[in-house]
Amino acid sequence: MALLAFVVSSLPSSFDLPAAPQERQIKWPTKTIQIALSTSLLSPSPGIKADSDVVGAVQRALNSWSTITNIAFVVSSSKTQSISPSHSGDGINLITVAPASENLALFGEAKSTARTRVFYDTETGEITEADIAINPYPYSDDGTPIQFSTDGTFGTYDLESTLAHEIGHLLGLNHSHVIAATMQASQGLNGTYGLPALTGRTLGDADIAAARNLYGSREKAGTIEGRILDSIDGNLLPANAAHVWIEDLPAGRVIASTLTTANGRFIINGVPPGSYRALAEYLDGPADEAVALTAAAMDHDSRARQRAFRSVEIRSRVRVIPDKVTALNYVLVPPQNSPPTLNPRFIGTNGELSTVPVPARAGTKLTIYVSGEGVDQVPGTGLVMSSPFITVDPASLTLQQFPGSTPVISFDVTVAPNAPPGDYSIRLQSNSGETAYLVGGITLRSKS
């Protein structure tokens, strides 16, 4: 019997952007953003490990986004300790870790690593101010204090990864539903899977695509747009908050993702020319804040239309041409529009399961664990990686005995020495033919 452990990750960070997917873009109207670093970042803090390179972590996180968006962040110091109250901004884009009352009010249960408050014009979508509050007193579920660090110390949160995530919110980005994205909702502790949790420092392709959608040049790039409809009782109704993503065909990397709006529409801008496959899934479970918040914002009749559906490949080959729009529409028909019975929720390695990606290196072999409803109905031949550079050994499939949980399986994957960096999905197909995906569940952020 393998000894498995579920590794707790932080709850999603929160920020004051629209809950539902929006047609209107929310972004800064300028290419220069003034950032004020509170003096609290330079003072000893119980939430930050001593001798951590706090300012360096801030600067590196800002540089990651600056390179992609061509936005210049002008950094200065400020004695201001508190973020602005939700009803009124003060014109300062602050990053702080001070235990000020307004900051502490954001962390009622002390589980989020940080939160970002964004002020924007509801008519134009233009951001006027954004503040980041790092939790000064993060705690685990059992009340144990947790710290941030910048050196990968086990049992701490990586501060640079936290900042990279929150700066994405500061720029107007929502959470990503690609597991390996910097903008995905949860953050694991250093030591998850027995490894430093540093992958969030490096932006994935889905993060880059989301940022370029807001701020990048679309010249010589293409657009994929369409609508997903659900066939219900003979009527075609919009599939709201469906997760749509694309993977490049040559390598199988997750390139971009988005959610459908209330009318079922989606758009992915700034797609490099090439060939892709397009897929969609229904978002379910505690990590899916988008669907829950979207449903709360909708009227009663619309909520009734929000139906679960099974994961589906919309099109096996989508050709994107520079400066052109590629139409991609799909209608969910039986049994696709039925509630899923195959629902992988957790992924892991080294005897642990979590909601954060499994880091891998080119030229290595590792054992992957997957847990969730129906995974015990997946045969070895039903396990396929999205990439030709990563292969599954079907004979290695093992049903793990882990009392008190949903089924857990394990299997071995081999990463080719020439596998390119990127985020890769695991496709599971049960004996009934139903498919499900762990989108970007395995990440290769570098070849080293």
C-alpha positions as CSV (number, residue, x, y, z in Angstrom):
1,M,0.0,0.0,0.0
2,A,1.4,3.4,-1.0
3,L,1.3,6.0,1.7
4,L,-0.5,9.0,0.3
5,A,-1.0,12.5,1.7
6,F,-3.2,15.3,0.6
7,V,-1.2,18.5,0.7
8,V,-3.0,21.6,1.7
9,S,-2.6,24.7,-0.5
10,S,-3.7,28.2,0.2
11,L,-7.2,29.3,-0.7
12,P,-7.6,31.5,-3.8
13,S,-6.5,35.1,-3.5
14,S,-9.4,37.6,-3.9
15,F,-9.7,40.8,-5.7
16,D,-12.4,43.3,-6.6
17,L,-12.9,42.4,-10.3
18,P,-16.1,41.2,-11.8
19,A,-17.1,37.7,-10.7
20,A,-18.5,36.7,-14.1
21,P,-16.5,36.5,-17.3
22,Q,-16.7,39.9,-19.1
23,E,-17.0,41.0,-22.7
24,R,-15.4,44.3,-21.6
25,Q,-11.7,44.3,-20.9
26,I,-10.5,45.6,-17.6
27,K,-7.0,47.1,-18.0
28,W,-4.7,50.0,-17.4
29,P,-5.0,52.8,-19.9
30,T,-1.3,53.6,-19.7
31,K,2.0,51.8,-20.4
32,T,3.6,53.2,-17.2
33,I,2.4,52.2,-13.7
34,Q,3.7,53.7,-10.5
35,I,4.2,51.1,-7.7
36,A,4.7,52.2,-4.1
37,L,6.5,49.7,-1.8
38,S,5.3,50.1,1.7
39,T,8.1,50.5,4.3
40,S,6.5,47.5,6.0
41,L,8.2,45.3,3.4
42,L,11.6,46.3,4.7
43,S,10.7,45.9,8.4
44,P,10.8,42.6,10.3
45,S,7.5,40.8,9.8
46,P,6.3,37.6,11.6
47,G,4.9,36.4,8.2
48,I,8.2,36.7,6.3
49,K,11.3,34.6,7.1
50,A,14.2,36.7,8.3
51,D,16.8,37.6,5.6
52,S,14.4,37.1,2.8
53,D,15.0,39.1,-0.4
54,V,11.7,40.9,-0.3
55,V,12.5,43.8,-2.6
56,G,14.3,41.5,-5.0
57,A,11.2,39.2,-5.1
58,V,9.0,42.2,-5.9
59,Q,11.3,43.5,-8.6
60,R,11.6,40.1,-10.3
61,A,7.9,39.5,-10.2
62,L,7.3,42.9,-11.8
63,N,9.9,42.3,-14.4
64,S,8.2,39.0,-15.4
65,W,5.0,40.8,-16.3
66,S,6.8,43.9,-17.7
67,T,8.6,41.8,-20.3
68,I,5.4,40.4,-21.6
69,T,3.2,43.5,-21.5
70,N,5.8,46.2,-22.3
71,I,4.5,48.0,-19.2
72,A,7.1,50.0,-17.3
73,F,6.7,49.7,-13.5
74,V,8.2,52.7,-11.7
75,V,8.9,51.6,-8.2
76,S,9.2,54.0,-5.2
77,S,9.1,53.7,-1.4
78,S,6.1,54.9,0.7
79,K,5.4,55.2,4.4
80,T,1.8,54.2,3.6
81,Q,0.9,51.0,5.4
82,S,-2.8,50.4,4.5
83,I,-4.5,49.6,1.2
84,S,-7.3,51.9,0.2
85,P,-10.8,51.1,1.6
86,S,-13.1,49.5,-1.0
87,H,-15.3,52.6,-1.3
88,S,-12.5,55.0,-2.1
89,G,-9.0,54.9,-3.6
90,D,-6.1,57.1,-2.6
91,G,-4.3,57.1,-5.9
92,I,-1.4,55.0,-4.6
93,N,-0.7,51.5,-6.1
94,L,0.6,50.0,-2.9
95,I,2.2,46.7,-2.0
96,T,2.2,46.1,1.7
97,V,2.5,43.5,4.4
98,A,1.6,45.8,7.3
99,P,-0.9,44.5,9.9
100,A,-3.1,47.6,9.4
101,S,-6.8,47.2,10.1
102,E,-7.9,47.5,6.5
103,N,-5.4,44.9,5.4
104,L,-6.3,42.5,8.2
105,A,-10.0,42.8,7.3
106,L,-9.2,41.0,4.0
107,F,-7.9,37.9,5.8
108,G,-10.7,36.9,8.1
109,E,-9.7,33.3,8.2
110,A,-6.0,33.9,7.6
111,K,-5.8,31.3,4.8
112,S,-5.2,33.4,1.7
113,T,-1.6,34.3,1.0
114,A,-2.4,37.7,-0.4
115,R,-5.3,39.8,-1.8
116,T,-5.5,42.5,-4.5
117,R,-8.0,45.3,-4.6
118,V,-8.6,46.8,-8.0
119,F,-10.4,50.1,-8.7
120,Y,-11.7,50.6,-12.2
121,D,-14.2,52.6,-14.2
122,T,-17.3,50.4,-14.7
123,E,-18.1,52.1,-18.0
124,T,-14.7,52.0,-19.7
125,G,-13.0,49.2,-17.8
126,E,-10.0,51.4,-17.2
127,I,-8.1,50.6,-14.0
128,T,-7.3,53.7,-11.9
129,E,-5.6,52.0,-8.8
130,A,-4.7,48.6,-7.5
131,D,-3.3,47.6,-4.1
132,I,-1.7,44.3,-3.0
133,A,-1.9,43.2,0.6
134,I,0.3,40.3,1.6
135,N,-1.1,38.4,4.6
136,P,1.0,39.4,7.6
137,Y,-0.2,36.4,9.6
138,P,-0.8,33.3,7.4
139,Y,-1.8,30.2,9.3
140,S,-2.5,26.6,8.5
141,D,-5.8,24.9,9.2
142,D,-4.5,23.6,12.5
143,G,-3.5,27.1,13.6
144,T,0.3,26.7,12.9
145,P,1.9,30.0,11.7
146,I,3.3,29.9,8.2
147,Q,5.9,32.2,6.8
148,F,6.9,33.4,3.3
149,S,10.4,32.9,2.1
150,T,12.5,33.6,-1.0
151,D,14.9,30.7,-0.7
152,G,12.6,27.7,-1.0
153,T,12.6,26.8,2.7
154,F,10.3,23.8,3.2
155,G,7.0,24.6,4.9
156,T,6.9,28.2,3.7
157,Y,5.1,30.0,0.8
158,D,7.3,31.3,-2.0
159,L,7.0,35.1,-1.8
160,E,8.0,35.7,-5.4
161,S,5.3,33.3,-6.7
162,T,2.7,35.0,-4.5
163,L,3.7,38.4,-5.8
164,A,3.8,37.2,-9.4
165,H,0.2,36.0,-9.0
166,E,-1.0,39.2,-7.4
167,I,0.6,41.5,-9.9
168,G,-1.3,39.6,-12.5
169,H,-4.5,40.6,-10.7
170,L,-3.1,44.2,-10.4
171,L,-2.9,44.2,-14.2
172,G,-6.5,43.0,-14.5
173,L,-6.2,39.3,-15.0
174,N,-8.6,36.8,-13.5
175,H,-7.7,33.4,-12.1
176,S,-6.7,30.8,-14.6
177,H,-8.1,27.3,-14.7
178,V,-4.8,25.9,-16.1
179,I,-3.3,24.0,-13.1
180,A,0.3,25.1,-13.9
181,A,-0.5,28.7,-14.6
182,T,0.9,31.4,-12.3
183,M,-2.6,32.8,-12.2
184,Q,-4.2,29.5,-11.0
185,A,-6.2,30.0,-7.8
186,S,-4.2,28.0,-5.2
187,Q,-0.6,28.0,-4.1
188,G,1.3,25.1,-2.6
189,L,3.8,25.3,0.2
190,N,7.5,24.7,-0.4
191,G,7.8,21.0,0.2
192,T,4.7,20.0,-1.7
193,Y,5.6,16.7,-3.4
194,G,8.9,17.0,-1.5
195,L,10.0,19.8,-3.8
196,P,10.4,23.6,-3.7
197,A,7.2,25.2,-5.0
198,L,8.8,27.7,-7.3
199,T,7.0,27.1,-10.6
200,G,4.7,30.1,-10.0
201,R,7.6,32.4,-10.5
202,T,7.8,31.7,-14.2
203,L,4.8,32.7,-16.3
204,G,3.3,29.9,-18.3
205,D,2.0,30.1,-21.9
206,A,-1.6,30.6,-20.6
207,D,-0.4,33.5,-18.4
208,I,1.4,35.1,-21.3
209,A,-1.5,34.7,-23.6
210,A,-3.9,36.3,-21.1
211,A,-1.5,39.3,-20.5
212,R,-0.9,39.8,-24.2
213,N,-4.7,39.7,-24.8
214,L,-4.9,42.8,-22.6
215,Y,-1.6,44.6,-23.4
216,G,0.3,42.9,-26.2
217,S,0.4,43.6,-29.9
218,R,-1.9,41.5,-32.0
219,E,0.0,42.1,-35.2
220,K,0.8,38.9,-37.1
221,A,-1.3,37.0,-34.6
222,G,-4.7,35.4,-35.0
223,T,-7.9,35.2,-33.0
224,I,-10.1,32.2,-32.1
225,E,-13.7,33.1,-31.2
226,G,-17.0,31.3,-31.1
227,R,-19.8,30.1,-28.9
228,I,-20.7,26.9,-27.0
229,L,-24.3,26.0,-26.8
230,D,-25.9,23.2,-24.7
231,S,-28.7,21.2,-26.2
232,I,-31.3,20.9,-23.5
233,D,-34.8,19.4,-24.1
234,G,-34.6,20.4,-27.7
235,N,-33.5,24.0,-27.0
236,L,-30.0,25.5,-27.6
237,L,-28.9,27.4,-24.5
238,P,-25.6,29.1,-23.8
239,A,-22.9,27.2,-21.9
240,N,-21.9,29.8,-19.3
241,A,-18.5,29.8,-17.7
242,A,-17.3,26.8,-19.7
243,H,-13.5,26.5,-19.6
244,V,-12.1,26.6,-23.2
245,W,-8.4,26.0,-23.9
246,I,-6.1,25.3,-26.8
247,E,-3.0,23.1,-27.1
248,D,-0.5,23.4,-29.9
249,L,-0.4,20.2,-32.0
250,P,3.4,19.8,-32.5
251,A,4.3,19.8,-28.7
252,G,0.9,19.5,-27.0
253,R,1.5,22.5,-24.7
254,V,-1.4,24.4,-23.2
255,I,-1.2,27.8,-25.0
256,A,-4.2,29.8,-23.8
257,S,-7.5,29.4,-22.0
258,T,-10.6,31.4,-21.3
259,L,-14.1,31.1,-19.9
260,T,-17.3,31.6,-21.9
261,T,-19.5,34.5,-21.0
262,A,-23.2,34.3,-20.0
263,N,-24.2,34.1,-23.6
264,G,-21.8,31.2,-24.3
265,R,-19.3,33.2,-26.2
266,F,-15.5,33.1,-25.9
267,I,-12.6,34.8,-27.6
268,I,-8.9,34.1,-27.5
269,N,-6.8,36.9,-29.0
270,G,-3.1,37.1,-29.9
271,V,-2.8,33.4,-30.9
272,P,0.5,32.7,-32.7
273,P,0.0,31.3,-36.2
274,G,-0.1,27.5,-36.2
275,S,-2.2,24.4,-35.6
276,Y,-4.0,23.7,-32.4
277,R,-6.6,21.5,-30.8
278,A,-9.5,23.1,-28.9
279,L,-11.2,21.6,-25.8
280,A,-13.8,22.5,-23.3
281,E,-14.7,21.4,-19.8
282,Y,-17.3,22.1,-17.1
283,L,-15.7,23.6,-14.0
284,D,-16.7,21.9,-10.8
285,G,-15.5,21.7,-7.2
286,P,-14.3,24.0,-4.5
287,A,-11.5,25.5,-6.7
288,D,-14.1,26.7,-9.1
289,E,-14.9,30.1,-7.8
290,A,-15.7,31.5,-11.2
291,V,-18.7,29.4,-11.8
292,A,-20.1,29.9,-8.3
293,L,-19.6,33.7,-8.4
294,T,-21.0,33.8,-11.9
295,A,-24.1,31.9,-10.9
296,A,-24.6,34.2,-8.0
297,A,-24.5,37.2,-10.3
298,M,-27.1,35.8,-12.7
299,D,-30.9,35.8,-12.5
300,H,-32.9,32.7,-11.5
301,D,-33.8,31.7,-15.0
302,S,-30.2,31.9,-16.2
303,R,-29.0,29.9,-13.2
304,A,-31.3,27.1,-14.1
305,R,-29.6,26.9,-17.5
306,Q,-26.2,26.4,-15.9
307,R,-25.9,22.6,-16.5
308,A,-22.9,20.3,-16.0
309,F,-21.5,18.8,-19.1
310,R,-18.7,16.3,-19.9
311,S,-15.3,17.4,-21.1
312,V,-15.1,17.4,-24.9
313,E,-12.6,18.1,-27.7
314,I,-14.3,20.8,-29.7
315,R,-12.0,20.4,-32.7
316,S,-8.9,18.2,-33.3
317,R,-7.3,20.7,-35.6
318,V,-7.7,24.5,-35.6
319,R,-5.6,26.5,-38.0
320,V,-4.8,30.0,-36.9
321,I,-3.8,32.5,-39.6
322,P,-2.1,35.9,-38.9
323,D,-4.6,38.8,-38.7
324,K,-7.5,36.5,-39.2
325,V,-10.4,35.3,-37.0
326,T,-11.0,31.6,-36.8
327,A,-14.6,30.7,-36.0
328,L,-15.1,27.9,-33.5
329,N,-18.6,27.0,-32.5
330,Y,-19.8,23.8,-30.8
331,V,-23.1,22.3,-29.6
332,L,-23.1,19.9,-26.7
333,V,-25.3,16.9,-27.5
334,P,-26.1,13.7,-25.5
335,P,-24.2,12.3,-23.8
336,Q,-21.8,15.3,-23.7
337,N,-24.4,17.5,-22.0
338,S,-24.8,15.0,-19.2
339,P,-23.3,15.5,-15.8
340,P,-19.8,14.0,-15.7
341,T,-19.1,10.8,-13.8
342,L,-15.4,11.0,-14.4
343,N,-14.0,13.9,-12.4
344,P,-10.3,13.9,-11.6
345,R,-9.8,16.6,-8.9
346,F,-6.3,16.1,-7.5
347,I,-2.9,15.4,-9.0
348,G,0.5,14.6,-7.4
349,T,3.7,12.7,-7.2
350,N,6.1,11.3,-4.5
351,G,3.1,9.9,-2.6
352,E,1.3,13.2,-2.3
353,L,-1.8,14.7,-3.9
354,S,-2.7,18.4,-4.2
355,T,-4.3,21.0,-6.5
356,V,-0.9,22.4,-7.7
357,P,1.0,21.2,-10.8
358,V,3.6,18.4,-10.8
359,P,7.0,19.8,-11.8
360,A,8.9,17.6,-14.2
361,R,12.3,17.7,-15.9
362,A,13.2,16.7,-19.4
363,G,14.8,13.3,-19.6
364,T,13.3,11.9,-16.5
365,K,10.7,9.4,-15.4
366,L,8.2,9.9,-12.6
367,T,5.1,8.4,-11.0
368,I,1.9,10.5,-11.2
369,Y,-1.0,10.1,-8.8
370,V,-4.6,11.1,-9.7
371,S,-7.6,11.2,-7.4
372,G,-11.3,11.8,-8.1
373,E,-14.6,10.3,-8.9
374,G,-14.5,7.6,-11.5
375,V,-10.7,7.4,-12.0
376,D,-10.8,3.7,-11.0
377,Q,-12.7,3.1,-14.2
378,V,-9.9,4.4,-16.4
379,P,-7.8,1.6,-18.0
380,G,-4.0,2.0,-18.6
381,T,-4.8,2.6,-22.3
382,G,-7.1,5.4,-21.3
383,L,-4.2,7.5,-19.9
384,V,-2.7,9.8,-22.5
385,M,-0.6,12.9,-22.3
386,S,-1.3,15.9,-24.5
387,S,2.3,15.8,-25.8
388,P,4.2,13.3,-27.9
389,F,7.2,14.2,-25.7
390,I,5.6,12.7,-22.6
391,T,4.5,9.1,-22.6
392,V,2.5,6.9,-20.2
393,D,3.4,3.3,-19.4
394,P,-0.1,1.7,-19.5
395,A,1.2,-1.4,-17.6
396,S,2.2,0.7,-14.6
397,L,-1.4,1.7,-13.8
398,T,-2.1,0.9,-10.1
399,L,-5.2,1.4,-8.1
400,Q,-4.0,2.7,-4.8
401,Q,-5.6,1.8,-1.5
402,F,-6.2,5.1,0.3
403,P,-9.1,4.7,2.8
404,G,-11.6,7.5,3.3
405,S,-11.1,9.2,-0.1
406,T,-12.2,9.0,-3.7
407,P,-10.4,6.5,-5.8
408,V,-6.6,7.1,-6.4
409,I,-4.6,5.7,-9.3
410,S,-0.9,6.0,-10.1
411,F,1.0,5.5,-13.3
412,D,4.5,6.2,-14.7
413,V,5.3,8.8,-17.3
414,T,8.5,9.4,-19.1
415,V,9.6,12.8,-20.3
416,A,11.8,12.9,-23.4
417,P,15.2,14.6,-23.2
418,N,14.1,17.0,-25.9
419,A,10.7,17.9,-24.4
420,P,10.2,21.7,-24.7
421,P,9.3,23.8,-21.6
422,G,5.6,24.2,-21.2
423,D,2.5,23.0,-19.4
424,Y,1.0,19.7,-20.4
425,S,-2.4,18.1,-19.8
426,I,-3.4,14.5,-18.8
427,R,-6.3,13.0,-20.7
428,L,-8.3,10.3,-19.0
429,Q,-10.8,8.1,-20.7
430,S,-12.9,5.7,-18.8
431,N,-14.2,2.3,-19.9
432,S,-17.5,4.0,-20.8
433,G,-15.7,6.3,-23.3
434,E,-16.1,9.4,-21.1
435,T,-13.1,11.7,-21.2
436,A,-11.7,14.2,-18.6
437,Y,-8.6,16.3,-18.4
438,L,-6.1,17.7,-15.9
439,V,-5.3,20.8,-17.8
440,G,-1.7,21.8,-17.4
441,G,-1.2,19.3,-14.6
442,I,2.4,18.7,-15.5
443,T,4.8,21.6,-16.0
444,L,8.3,21.8,-17.5
445,R,9.3,25.4,-16.9
446,S,12.9,24.9,-18.0
447,K,15.2,22.2,-19.4
448,S,17.5,22.3,-16.4
